Structure formats: structure tokens, C-alpha cells
Amino acid sequence: MQLIEQHSAGSSAGFLLWHANLRWQRTLTDVLAPMGLTHVQFVVLSTVWWLGRAGDAPRQGEVAEHGGLDTAMTSQVTNALVAKGWIVRGQDPSDGRVSLLYLSPSGRELTELAVVSLDEAERAFFAAAGEQAGDRTRLIEVLRLLADRDERGSRQSD
């Protein structure tokens, strides 16, 4: 009981991470909504853009995995992005069951605008963590360590 009495929300890493995430989510919405994008739509578009930068269209499953998204959700979001004309779906010539994803010209333009806009917003948002490059680098290292953990708390690469 004594441990509980000494504990405060302001010293709980989980509580603070939750609130920082809420503020970050609001920032994402503020930047993306005027472009007609949700955060998940941005994740799919930017992942197709990122994975396809070498010229090879990514498979829809690769987009889901890289974006940390559920495959069914990725399919639904991709359908919405196809309907908006921002993504074009093709078939893998070696396996007709596999969808390949391409950005349309308007999808590429929108994605590049969104990436630049979110990069600016990210720099402003995380400036509170410290103005020195080492502070930002350390924050990214800690976030990467947390993101790379599996459900059991073990490093995914272990």
C-alpha cells in the first residue's frame, strides 16, 4: 500500500507516454485533416511511397507489416485510397492473388506534401524534448527500443 501512496501519475512513464501520444495524435489530425487524410490513410500512402522508392511496387501485405497495421484494415483503407484515386492496385505477375500497390501521380504529390508537413510538425512537437541534437537522438533511441518490443516485453530481434 505504501508504494501506491508514493506513486503519482506525473511520475508514471506509461501515463506520460499516453498523454504525449494523445497530443501527438491531435497534431497529426490537425496537419492531415486539411489534406483530406486520416492518420491510417497517411500510413498506407507513405508506406507505399517508402517501400516503392526503388521502383518496385510493394505487396499489400508488405505495406500492412511495415506500417504495423492489421491486414484487413490495410485492405479497407487501400480500397478507400483507390476510390479517391491516390492508389492504384495491380496484380503480382507471379501470383495473381497478391495485390501490388502504386501511388497515382496525385497520390504521390499528396504523400510528399504530407510527409514534408508532418516532418515539420514532428520537429516542432518534439522540440520540447530538448533542443540539442543529442536529446532528440536519445529520445528516438528510447522510442525505438520500446517499439521493437513484442507482446511479452522481449526485443523482437531476440
N, C-alpha and C positions, 0 to 999 in steps of 0.2 A: 504494500500500500504506500509506503514511503516513496518508492520510485515514481509512482503515479503522481503523487503530490508535487514532486520536484519537476515533473515534466511539463513543458508548456508548448503550445502549438508553434510559437515563434522559434523554438529550438528543434523542431521536428523537420528533418530533411524531406521526408515524404510530404508533409503538409506544405512546406515551402515550394517544393517541386510542383505540386498540384496547382498552387496559386500562380506560380510563374507560368505554367503551361496554360492556364486559363487566360492570362494576359496575352501570351503569345498567340493563342487561338483567336483572340479578338483582333490582334494586329493582322494576322493572316486574312481574316474576314474583311477587315477594313481595306486592305490592299487588293484583294482578289474580287470582291463583290462588284466593284465598278467595271471590271473586265468581263463580268458575266460568268465567273468561275467560282466553284466551291473548292475547298482545300483538297478534297479527294480527286476532283477533276484535274486540279493542278498537278497532283502527284502522278496521275496517269500520264498526262501530257508531258510533263518534264521528264518522266522516266522513259517514255518512248523517244523523246528528244535525246536524252543522255545515252541510252543504250544503242540508239541508231546513229550516233555521231560518226561512226566509222563507215557508214553507208549500208550496213546490213540491218534490215527491219527486225526488231525484236519479236519474239513469240509472245502472245498474250500472257502465257504462264510465267515467262521471264519478267514481264512487267509487274505482275502481281507479286512475285517473290522479291524482286528488287525494291519495290515500293512498300513492302511489308503489309500487303493488302490480301484480303480473302479473295480467292479466285472467282467466286460468284459475284462479289461486289465489283471486282475488276471488270467482269463481263458486263454487268449492268451499267457501270459508269462509261465503259467503252461504247456501249450502244448509244448512250446519250451524246457522247462526243462525236460519234459517227453521224447522228441525226443533226447535230449542229454544223457538220461539215469540217470539223477540226481534225478528225482522224479518218483515215481510210483503212479498211480492213481487207487484207488479202489472204490467200491460202499458201501455205508452205508447199512448194512443188514436190518435196519429198514425202509429205504426209498431209493429205487433204483434210484431215481432222484438226489440223493445227492452224490457228489464225496468226498471221503476221500483221503488225501494226505500223502504219506510216502516218506521219503528220502531213496534212494538206498544206499548201502554201499559207493559207490564213491561219491554220493551226500552228505552223512554225513561227509565224510573226507574233501571234498571241503568246505562245510559250516563251519566246525570247523576251518579250516585253514583261511578262510575269516574272521570269527568272531575275531580270535586272531589278525590277521593282521590289521583289522580295529580298534580294541581296541587300539593297539599300535599307529596307525596313529591318532586316536582321542586324545589320551593323548598328543601327540606331538603338534597337531594342537591347542588344547585348552589350552596348557601351557601358551600361550600368554595372556590368561585372568587372569593369576595370579598363582604363584607357590604354594601359600598357599592353604591348603585343603578347608578352608572356602570360598575362592574366587571361586573355582570350584563348591562347593556345592551351593553357591548363584546363580551362572550362571545357573546351572541345574534347580534350583527352578524357576527362571525367565523364562527360556525356557519352562518349564512345564506349567506355568501359561499361556503363550502365546499359546502353543499347545492345551491347553484344552478349548480354546475359540471357540464358534461356529461362524457362519457367521454374526450374529448380534452383536458380541462382548461380549456376555454373557458367563459366565462359563458353560460348558456343564453339570456339575453336579447340576447347579441351577435349 
